[in-house]
C-alpha cells in the first residue's frame, strides 16, 4: 500500500529544542541600544519573560523542553504528521522529484504560532505572572497566545490593529471564546491609545501603535508580561520542534530532503522547519538547501539590507541586525498578512548573509500563489493558509524546474496553517462566487 | 508524563468495516415499497452505487475495506487520535469519572462525513461512473462528497437548499475550490426545479426539493450516481471505522468505555462510534451503554414512533422502519443544522427499540449546548462543531451525575466536526461581539 502519511509516536516528541546560535560560522551580532532615548533593553527586561530573555542570548545547542510544555504540545496535537505529497507529484507529472509537507495546519488555532505561545505561557506562569499581553496584526498570533493563556489559566490581553479587528469578526470571536480580552487598537486602555483616539475616534491603528500599547500596558500592570510571536531567537528556538519532528519522520521512511521551503514574513515558521537542518549543514553532517518564499509586498530577504534596525515602527525595541526594508517602509496590503513584516529574524538573516538561505518573492496580486494553493487543495485535499500557499508555490516551481533539468530532488515544505478562516481571500483572489 | 493524546499507528488502520446487521437480536426490517406510485427500489437501483446497495442488504459481519479506500483514509488523516479529556475532567472536578473523545473534527472537510464519501467515490469509480450527485442541507455532506470526488477524479454536482446556499458563502467557496458544481436548489437543471422557479424565481427550496432534483439529475445523466450521506445501512457500515479505531486505542491504554455518547440527527456519526461497541454488547462480549444527544427541534429517538416512513419529504425513497417524527414534520431552525432530520437510521432505531440506545434532547435555543462547547474549548482547546456540542453537553451531564452518585464511569464521546466555519453561530448563541 502506498501511504502518504508519516506519523510519529507521541512518545517520540522531541525532548529538547534546537538552538542554532552556537553552530553559526560567526557569533550572532548582539542586539544594540539606539543612540537616542531610554534603554530599550532595560524596558524589555522589565516587561518580558526572564526565561525567554535567557534563551534569547543562549549559546547552548540544546534547550530542554519542560515536561509540562511537552504535555501541552501533545494536548495541542503534536507530533504533527509529515506527508509525502504523492498525489501532488502525480498531478505535476514529476518522476525525479519527491515532495513532502509538514502539517502545522493541524494546530488548534490554525497555525504554527502555538509552538512558542505554549512555551511562553508556561514560562510566564512559572515566573508567577498572571497575565500575557501582546499585539496582533493578522490575528494568528493573538489567537495562539489566547489559546496558550487559557490552557495555563492565565489572563490574556490582545491589542489588535483596528483596521483588521473591524472586519475579522471570526478571529475576534475565536479569541474571545478562549477568554481573552481583545481591544481594538488604538484603545482607551493606554495613554498612547487615548491620545490618538482623542485626535480621531475611529483611528484605524497600525502594528507599531499596537506594539506601543501592549508594551505600555505590560509595563503598568502588575504580574503582566509582554509576549512576541516571531523574529526573536527564543521564538525560533521554540519553533525548532517542527524541524526536529520532521527529521525523525524522514528517518522512519529512510529519506532526506535536498531542499527545505517555508514562507517567510518575520521568520518563525521558516526558522522552525529549516534551522535544525541548517544546523546539521553547518556541522558538516548533511547537505541541504533552503528557500524562503516571500511576497513582493515585504521582500526583506530578497531586497533588504543586512544592517541594524528596529523591530517595530514605534522604535521601542532594541536594534537588531537583520535583513530589513527599513522599519518604517510602507507595505502594500496582501491576503497573506502574516508575511507583511519589514525584516527577517536575526538567526535567519545570518544564514541569508552567508547565502545558506535563498529567497524568492511573488507578486502582490497573489494570483499565482492562490492558484498553487488551489492545486494543492484539489490534489492533496487540505485547505491551507494564504501564507502557506507561498511555500507551496515555491516548491511546485522548484519541483518542475528540477524535473525539467532531469535532477533528482527531495523537497520538504512547511504548511504553516489552515485556510478555514481565509475562504473570503480565496473567493476574492480566484474569482469564485 | 500525563499525556492526553492516544494515537494509533497508520498501519493499524482497520482492514474491514463492521456491519451490525447479523448481530441484531431480530433481523432488520427490510425497506418496503409504498402503496402508491412507481417502484422506489427500482429507481434507486438505477441511480445508486451497486456496491453500496449490496452492502445495504448485507448480513456479513465484516466487510473488507479496499486497499485504495484505506489509502484514501490515510490521505485524509486517519487514524484520528483519541483523547483522554484530563483537562475537562479537572475543570468539572470529577474524580470517579474518566472522559475520552474521538477527534473526527480533524477531517479535511471538517466532519466525519468523509468516511463514507471516500468509500462511495471509490466504488462509483470502480463501477465506471464519472459523476457523483447529491443534495446538501447544512453543507457538510456536500463538502465531503466534493472532496471525495476530487480525490477520485470524478465530477461532483451538489444541489443545495437555496436558503442555506445564499448565506453560507464560505462552505460554497470550499466546495467550488474542490471543483464541484454547486447549484442553488430549486435550479434550472431539472424539471422539478424549473417548475418551482417559474412560480417563484427566488424560491428558498427545501431538503426534499433538493433530493428530488438530485435524483432526477442522476436518473437523466449518463455515468452519474446519487450518493447519500446518512441514515442508510451502508453509510453506517463505512462510518464504523470510527468506533473500530477507538476500540484499538482503548486497548492501548487498557481501558474500556461504560458509556458511548454521540450527537444524532440521521445517525451516521453516532452509528460510527457506537455500533462496533453495540455489536460486542449483543455478542455478550462486553457491557456498555449508549446515549444519543439530540435537539428538541428533531427528537426522533426521544419522541418519534418506530414505524415505516419515507426518508425524504418528497416521498422518493422506499419506506424504512425507523424512529420517526413523520417525514413532513416541521422542524424549528437550529445552528446545529446537521441534527435536523425527521428520523433515525434503521440500524440505530432497531437498537433504540430494544432500549440498547437511550436518547436525550436539548432545547431549541441551544444556549446550554453552546455553553458546553465553550467549556470544552477553554479546557481542551478544540473548537468544535455545533452538532458535536450536543455530545459534549450530554457527556458533561452524565459525568456530573455519576460523580454525584459516587459511581465510577468511563465516558466516550465523538467529536463529529470542527467549528472553524461556525464562529458566527457561537457569536450569536453566546452573545459574543
Interface residues (C-beta under 8 A of the other chain):
Chain A: X1 X2 X3 X4 X5 X6 X7 X9 X10 X67 X70 X71 X74 X75 X76 X77 X81 X87 X106 X108 X110 X147 X150 X151 X169 X170 X172 X173 X174 X176 X177 X178 X179 X374 X377 X378 X380 X381 X382 X383 X418 X420 X421 X423 X424 X426 X427 X430 X432 X433
Chain B: X1 X2 X3 X4 X5 X6 X7 X9 X10 X67 X70 X71 X74 X75 X76 X77 X81 X87 X106 X108 X110 X147 X150 X151 X169 X170 X172 X173 X174 X176 X177 X178 X179 X374 X377 X378 X380 X381 X382 X383 X418 X420 X421 X423 X424 X426 X427 X430 X432 X433
